[in-house]
């Protein structure tokens, strides 16, 4: 373990530097520095090109991450060697994050060692697309994000804002001040700071998919340790609620690694298996289960949550989960026949006429003759509309996960004289390729609200990942309504949402199609099953009833 090499790695990045400056960093003579540089070059740590002539600049290029390699070596030494032999390595000139990780590993050598783990095993048909909060646009990714990261606050189904990373806050007309809990650890052992939060939130509000949502926020800073100020000089009634969304999860990027503070951390992740492990230094209540393991299975494999990977018949019980709702969205600003309101109104009429047959496409679907705000929307009817002339087919998007429902939609439209052209798009492009999505006249969209209905509906209108956002922005009436949210007290949002819903229906821009439920089998030894984010269970509360012989 070369302390001089570690010091040089920490102090001097790749680039131009004078050899004299290297000697000063290492506190060595010029000759000693030259010998060390030659040695490290031979060992493959770096390359060094001397500047020709006295005083000329030389070039250093790092070939390996010295601290990462040394940290891995010391971690192995701590685990395998007696504490009295490994403790000396903690005194090296580590960065703060590396030092804290090594200290945590060193502390684990003392006290009781766990010999067995409780495990929740969940089959998955597809790999997770992402675990990054800013890229989580599908429910599976968002569910993982919910368990790995924390938000500053949480918002429940009743719109109540609850503490999470922040323990308290002060709200004024133009500023939100949040007070952060002490000694919250990231999964690598480093401590969460106010500066970490400022960096993270600024990345969020400047992200292309969230800029529109965060327009009211003009500035974010940390005026004191563990204090965050968020400024909105023109007002922002929904700032707190915005901080409670999955995309507002707090993270830190370190060594190309994404670190969270959540009750689980990623122990293992590849296409065939993803394992979440309970984070023992979690600032909240430690999960009751030790491991949550997602295992890749064939598409026709039965999805059942179990407490063991053993292949054997186990008794199960069913838990009903919410799979959200489905709508038909029309690209009303696209330069095609769909721009004509009489075309959209006729399609709306046909869908409403045949909507009751949607369960023929999928028995899990229930026809929705109301709106998009379950429990708030009212049943509506649409008068008969005369069929307009169609000069060209309407382009209908088809995605694999809603293929049967899309084919049902194609069939009922063609039955009523609407010419249809189908175009396939991949699931990933459907989420992330805005240009491709704007090349369709209409498509079915499945939506699962996070927790709070009122804010989730607003996100559907503004979030850049939402296929509705670009359409709303180009509809003058709907766009005017969007400006009202920032100045409308959150307790009055239900009325505002219903007004927007009415405009969407009257303009035949978004049409209700179905509600969806799913039955999830759980092995009988799994206890305390509660549905939480996006219709998934709360992994942190599950526990396994032990077998007592």
Secondary structure, 3 states (H helix, E strand, C coil): CCHHHHHHHHHCCCEEECHHHHHHHHCCCHHHHHHHHHHHHHCCCEEEECCCCCCCCEEEEECCCHHHHHHHHHHHHHHHCCHHHHHHHHHCCCCHHHHHHHHHHHHCCCCCCCCCCCEEEEEECCCCCCCCCCCCCCHHHHHHHHHHCECCEEECCCCCEEECCEEEEEECCCEEEEEECCCCECCCCCECCHHHHHHHHHHHHCCCCCCCCCCCCCEEEEEECCEEEEECCCCCCCHHHHCCCHHHCECEEECCEEECCCCEEEEEEECCEEEEEECCCCCCCCCCCCEEEEEECCCCCCCEEECCCCCCCCCEEEEEEEEEEEEEEECCCCCCHHHCHHHHHHHHHHHHHHHHHHHHCCCCEEECCCCCCCCCCCCCCCCCCCCCCCCCCEEEEECHHHHHHHHHHHHHHHHCCCCEEEEECCHHHHHHCHHHHCCCCEEEEEECCCCCHHHHHHHHHHCCCCCCHHHHHHCHHHHHHHHHHCCCCHHHHHHHHHHHHHHHHHCCCEEEEEEEEEEEEEECCEECCCECHHHCECHHHCEECCCCC
